[in-house]
């Protein structure tokens, strides 16, 4: 007998369909009858016959015709939703799908696998897993290690050895020995009791102090595995875990000794959010160099500050790489720029720090990301449980690998580092908008006064930078004692990870505004053209945002530019030119410029000639 899982006003009901001629309308009414039966007041209805409703699929939210036969319209065990007329306007209405359901409706189960061996997972792999690009499986060697550890646990239980978390309680109850008959219940209770954080869908983002691991969030994760709580799948949307598991032919797992503790006692939430943060940071840092180079062109800056010799005498890796990227995008011999040639012999001596010091400021951000990525890579390939099981020694040892201090400190550092990309970008936006600094129309718009142009976009950037300054206060310097002073020092790493992601999103948005402003600045320099790679970036932006001729609602434009950065489209356009410059070892061009003095301009032997040196400004 086919059956269907039906969502009615926040509740999930299993409805069997005994008759092959039953219609979608019948299914909806039967679900309503079962819903009303469970309510003391019948849910506020006299009878199911009087209720006006419609039925839609949970996947994709497609409406179903009430007269269609169930067996023709639905697959066995499909998830559907009954929406009562008027409910969608109610503040109490709980949909079966989260916002952005159009994204989930396009989900296709991946065919490729990533094999976990405990050693070689990368941050990029983890983020791609989160995007649904891969399935996971253990390597045979990893499975063998798990089985060997399981044998050690079984021996401990059989011999009634007192071991923390296996035959005892947890935290303050570490000295309370649990009888063998209660050990499975111990693990289930552990998962249930630690799932009492904020009421947020699936896994709450709040509620962890980052030691003993991410207990509350990971308990919600584990809760689904035992068939309790809420789970989501492309087939069902959000639903009771038991229905979601059943729809996919899965049974809830029965936890054996130690397994509940192993599932929740680790840094997986901090680290997974941290991996997303470090990958997004890498993406925006690369693209920040491209955007800043475009701004430098619009503000008629010089490339001399990116000379190889300058950075060879202060050879920080990030600084050297950023200077190289600027040269690869702006080298006048390799990529002729009409804009650069138009001011080759101007009387400006030096550029502002926000342009001249990009290799130093952007550079340390790159080095920060590299440092944090190394810690995150180590963390995702580590065992963060307690106690640890060492099968080769047939021994368990209590330690502190669950403590989130490593990722917490690293993510605080990441937020502080990446924020600087927004801080310096906002100053460049100011220079673009300020006519006394840019030699362009005020706020990058014609008919200023009638039009405000980029005035408020710059205010938005300033607001985001200011908010970041508060978010960059490190959370890992805080600690509150928990579990009756057993867990008397904690990392607060969950907040470190969430803050880092928020800071990075703000950085992306500020740089999106700079990208729009720089492209708008080019409009006032036409018909002059910039270098080939930067023209390609300009064309990319203009494919989603038209020039700013007069005031209009700017939020969609900023969002479109932000999406280009999140999807790394700006990097994809410029990267071939950067890599070609690297691959071909193109000689560095050093055009004559009044911003640099060369003894070659003087007759050294005779002492004759004019001294062309210019006094540098600080």
N, C-alpha and C positions, 0 to 999 in steps of 0.2 A: 504494500500500500504506500503510494508516494506521500510525502509530507513536506510541509513548507514552514519556514521560520518567518513569523510576521511581527513587525514592529508596530506597536500601538501606544502612543503617548509615553514614550520612554521605557516601555516594557516589551520583552520579547516572549512570544508565545509559539509553541510548536503545534501546528494544525495538520492532522492527517486528512487525506482526501480520499474517501472510500469509493467515490463514484466517478467514473471516467467522463461523465457528462457535466460534472460540476463546473461552474463558471467562476471567473475572477470576482464577480459580484458576490457569489456565494462564499468564496474564501474570505472576502473582506467582512461580511456579516458574521461568519463563524468566528473569526478572530475577535470581532467586537463582542460577541456573546461571551466568549471565554474571558475577555478583558473585564466585562461588566460583572461576571460571576465572582471575580476575585475582589470586587470593590463593595464595601458596606453600603454605599449609596448608589450602586450600579453605575458609578462613574458620572453621575448626574443625568443619566438618560432613563426614559421610561422603558424603552425596548430598542433592540438593535435595528428593528424595521424602520424606526423614525429618524435614524441618524443618516445625515448626508455626508458622503465620504468619497474619496477617490483612492486608487491603489497605484503605486509606482514601484519600480524595481529599486532596490537599494544600490545596486551597481549602475551608476550613470543616471539614476533618478528618472528613467523613462516611464511615462504614463502607460498604464495598461487599460485596455477596453474592458469594461465591466461585463460585457456580453460574451467575450471570448472564453473558450473552454480553457480550464487550467492546464490540462495536459498538452494543449497546443501552444500556449503562451509561455509556460515556465518549465524549467528543468527540475528534476527531482531534487528536493532539499534546497531550492533557491530561496534567497532572502528577499522579502518584499516589505513594503511599508503601507499601512493604512493611515491616510491623513484625513482627519475629520474637518469638515468645512468650518472655517473660522479659527481653527487652532493655530495656523501659521502666524497670525497676528498677535497671539497671546504670548506674554513674557514667559509663560511656563512651558511653551512648546519646546520639545527636545527632538531635534532631527536625528535620523539614523546615521547621517554622514557629517563629517566636519566641514568647515569652510574650505573652499577650493576643491570641491568634489570633482570638478572637471579634470583635475590633475590625476586623481585616483582612477577615474573611469578609463583613462588611457593606459593604465598599467598593464603590462604584459609580463607573465612569469618568465624570468630569465632562463636561458638554456645553459650558460656557462657556469662553472663552479670555481670557487677559490678553496684550495685545500689548506686547512689550518694545521701547522706542525708545531706551533708554540714558539717559533723563532723568526719567521720571515714575513709576518704581516706588516704592511706599511700603512701610514696614515692615509695615503691616497686610496689604498685597497678598502680601508674601513669606510671612508666617505662614499666610495662607489657602491659598497654593500648597502649603505643607507639610502642610496638612490635607487636601489632595486635592480642593479645591473648584474648581480651574481647570486648564486646559491652558495651554501657553505657545506663542506664536508671535512671530516678529519682524515688525516693521512693514516695509513695502517700503523705506522710507528707511534703516532699519537694515541690511537685506540689501544694499542698494547700497553702504553704507559698508564692510561686510565684504568684498564683492567687490573694491572698490577697494584695500583694504589687501592682499588676497591677490595682486593684480597687482603690487604693490610687492615682495612677498616673492619672487614668481616671477622678477622681473627681477634681484633680488639673486643668486638661485641661478644664473640663466643667465649672468650676468656674472662669477660667481665672486668676488663682493665679500666681504671678510672682515667679518662682522657677528656680534656675540655672540649665541649661542643659536640662530642660524640656520645659519651655516656653521662655527661653532666649538663646542667643548665648553662646559661650564657650571662656574661657580664658579672653582675653582683651575685648571680646564682651559680657561679663556676664551681662552687664546692658542694652543690646539691647533686647527688648521684641519682640518675633516672633509671628505674628498673627496665630490663630488656623489653618487657611487654609494652612499654610506653615510648620506645625510641622512635618509632615511625610517627606517632602522634606528636612527639617533640618537634620533629622537623616541619610538619605541617603547621603546627601552632606558631612556630618561629616565623614562617612566611606570612601567616594570617595576621599575627599581632604587630608585625613591623610595617604593615600596609596601612597605617593609620595617619598618613600625612594629609596635605591639602587635597580637597576633592577636585582634582583635575583629571581630564581624560587619560586613561591608560596608565601612563607613568607620570606622576606629579613632578614638576620641575623643582619644587621647593621641598624641604624637609630633610636634607642631608647635611651633616656637619663634616663629612669627609673623613671620618674615622669612628668606629670600626667600618671602614668602607662606606659605601652609599646605601646604607641599610634600608631606609624607607623606599626610595625609588626602585631599587633592585628587587625589593619584596613584591612590588606591584608587577614587575616583570615576571618573577617566579610564580606569582599567583595565577597568572594565565596558564602556566604549564600544568598546574594541578586542577585546571578546569573551573577556577573561581575568578571573580572580578570581571572586568571588561577587556575585550580584545578587538582588534580591527583586522580586516582582510579586504582585499579588493572585491571579493565576492559578497561580503556582508556589510561593509561599513562597520561602525561600532556596534557590538552586540555582546551578550553574555558569553563568557569564554567557552562554556560547555557547548554552545551552539556552533561557535566558530570552529572549534576543534572537530566537532562531529561533521561539519560540512566539508572538511578537508580530509575526512577518513582517519582522524587522529584520536587517540584516547588520552585522557589526562594521565600524567605520570604519577606513579606511587613513589614517594620519596623514601629512600632508605637512610640509615644512619649516616650522618655527616653531609648528605646531599643538600638539605635545605640551607645549612650554614654556608656551604660552598657557593651556592647560587647568589647569596646576598652579601657576603662578606668580602667586598673588593672595591676597587676604584673605577669600575666600568662606566658609570655615568659621567664622572669628572673627565675621564680619559676620552670617551667617545665624543662628548661636546668639545673637548680640547682638540681632538683630531680635526673636527670640522673647522674650529677656529684657526688652527695653524694652516690648513689648506686654503681657506679663504684669505687669510693674511698673505700667504705666498702669492696668490693670484692678484690681489689688489696692489701689493708692493711692486710687482713687475709692471703693472699697468700705470702705476703712479709715475714711473720714470717717463713713460711715453707721453702722458698728459702734461707733465712738467716741461718736457721738451717742446711740445706744441705751444705752451704758454710762453716759453722763452722766445720762440720765433715771433709770436704776435707782439710781444713787448720789445722786440728788436734787441735781444740780448746777444752776447758774444759766446762763442764756443771755447774761447781760450782757457776758461777755468776747468775744462775737462781734459787738458793736455796730459798725456801719459806720464810725463816726467814729474808733474805735480804729485800724482798719486803713487808713483813708485817710491817716493821718499816718505810716504806714510801709508804703507801697503796693507791696510785693513782689507780683507777680502771683499766685503760688501761695498766699500767705497770704490775700490778698483773696478768692480763689476758695474756699478751704476755709472761711473764715468765712461766706461766702455760703451754702455747702451746709449748714452747721450751722443757719443761720437758716431756710433753706427747709424743713428737717426738724423744727425745734423751735419755730418762731414760734407763740406762744400765741394770737395773734389769728386767724391763718389756720388753724392746726391745734390746737384746744384739747386740752390734756393734763390729765387728772385727776391724774396723778402730779405734774406741775409745780404745780398749784394746791394740792395737799396740803401743800406746804412753802413756799408763797409768802412767809410772814412768819416764817420760822425765824430763828434768831440767828446763822447762819453768815455770815461776812464774805466769804470768798473760797474758791474751789475749789483743789484741788491742781493743780500744774503739768500733770500728765498729762491733765487735762481743760481747764483754762484756757488752756494753751499749744498746744492742737492746731493752731490756724491757723498758728502759727509753725513748729512741728515738722513737721507734715504738709505745710505749704506749701512748705518748701524741698525736700522730696522731690519734689513736683510740678514745681518749677522744674528740679531735677536731671534728671528724666525728660525734660522738654522739651528741655533742652540735649543730652542723649545721643541722643534721637530725631533731632535735627537732624543730628548727626554720622553716625548710621547711615543716614539717608536720603541724605545726600551720598555715603556710601561705596558703597551698593548701586547708585548711578547713576554710578559712576566706573569708569575703566579702571585696573586695578591690575597690569597685565602689565609685563614688561620683556624686551627693549627695546620701546619704544612705536613703532607704525607710524603715520606721518602721511601719508596718501595724497595730500592736497592739496599737500604739499611733496615727495612722492616720496622720503621720508627716514625712516630709523629713528634713534631716539635712546635711549641707555641712561640710565636714571634710577632712582629709588627708590620708585616708586608701590606696589610690592609690600610695603613695610614696614608692619607692622601697628600702629604706634605710636598712630595716631588712635583706632581702635576699642578697642585695649588700654587706653589711658588712660581713655577714656570709660566702659568697662565696669567698670573698677576703681572709678571715681567713682560709677557707678550702684549697685554693690553696697554701698558705704559709705552712700550716701544712702538707699536703700530699706530697709536694715537698721534704720534708726531707727524705722520703722513697727512693727517687732516689739519693739524695745527699749521704746518707750512703751506698746505694747499689753500687754506682760508686766507692767508696773507697774500698769496698770488692772485686769488680772486679779487681781493681788495685792490691790488695794483691794476688788474684788468678793468675794474669798474671806475677807478678814480682817474679822471681825465688829466690831472696834473702829473700823474705817474705813467700813464699809458699812451698819451698823445692820441687817444681814441675818444669818440663821443662818450659823454657821461653815462654810466650804467649800460653801455653798449647798445644804445638804441637811438634812432633818429627822433626828432621832435621831443627832446627831453622836457619834462614838465607835464606835457600832455601824456607822455608815456613814461613809466617808471623803469622799464627794462629789467635789468638784473639786480635792481636795488634790494628787493625782498629775498631774492635767491641768495644774495650774499648774507643777508640777515639770518636766513635759515642755516647757512653754513656756520656762521658765528655761533648760533644757538647750539648746534650739534657739537661743535668743538668745546663749548662751555660745559655742556652736559657730560662730555667725555672726561673732562678734568675731574669731575666728582666721581665718575665711574672708575677712574684709574687709581683711586685710593685702594691699596691692597687689602683684600679681605683675609688673606692668610696670616696677617699679623694678629688676628683675633683668635681667641680660643675660649670656649665655655665648657666646663666640666659636665659630663653626662653619665648616665648609668650608675648613679650613686657613687660618683668619684672613681669608678673603675676605669672609665674612659676619660681621664682627667686632662688630656691635651688633644685637641682636634685641629684639623687643617682648614675648615670652612671652604674646602675646594669646590663644592658645588656652585657656590656663589662666584668664586673666581672664574669658573668656566663660563657661566651664564653672562657675567660681566664682560668677559673677553669677547664673546660673540656679539654682544650689543655694541661694544666699542667699535668692533670691526665693521659692523653694519653701518654705523654712523660715518666711519672713514670712507666706506664705499659711496655713501650718499654725498659727502662733501666733494669727493673727487669727481663724481658724476656732474655736480654743479660746475666745477672747474672745467671739465671737458666741454660742457655746453657753452660756457663763457669764452673759452679759447676758440672754439669753432665760430662763435658769433663775432669775435674779434677779427677773424680772417675775412669776414664779409666786408669789413671796412678797409682792408688792404688790397682787395681785388682791383685790377686784374692780376696783381703779383701772386705768384704761387710759391708754396713752401716746398720742402723736399718730397721726393716720391713717397716714402713710407708714411710721412705725416699727411700728405694729401689723401692717401688710402684711408687713414684714420678719419679724416674729415668726411670723406665720402660715406664711410660706414655710419657715422653719426647722422649725416643728412638723409640716410636711407630710413631713419626712424623719427627724426625731428627736423622740421623745416626751419629756415632762418627766422629770426625774431624781427619782423617788420613793424609790428605794433603790439601793444600789450594784449596778452591772452592768458588763460588759465595755465600756469606753468607746471603744476604737479604731474600731469601725464608725461611731460617732456623729461622731467627729472627722473621719473620712474623708468622711462624707456632707456635713458642713458645708464641708470643704475643696473638695469637688466643686462645691458651690453657688458658691463664690468663683471657682474656675477657670473655670466656665461662665458667670460674671458674672450669675448669677440674682439676687443681692442688688441689684446695680446696676440690672438690668432692672425690678425691683419699685419701687425708689425713684426712678428717673430721671424718670418722668412728673411726679411731684410737684415735683422740683427744677426741671425745665424750665418747668413752669407758673408757678412762683413767679418765675422769671427773666422769662418772657414777659409776665406781667401787671403787672410792676413794683409789686408789692404793698407798700404803706407798711409800714415797719418798726415793729413793736410794741416799746414800751419800758415794760413793766409796773413798777409801784412795787416796789422791793425794797430791803431793808436793805444790800445789797451795793454800792449806789451812792448818793452824796449829791447832792441837787439843791437849788440855792438857791431853787427854787420852793416848797420846803417851809418856808421862813422868811419872815417879814415883813421884807423888806430895808429898806424905808423907815423903819420905826419902830425897827428893831433888836430888836423884841420877838419872842417865840416861842422855842421850844426849838431848839437846834442838834442836828439829827439825824445829823450826820456820825459816821462810825465809822472808827476807825483801821484802815487796811489792814494785813494781815499779809503778810510777804514769802513 
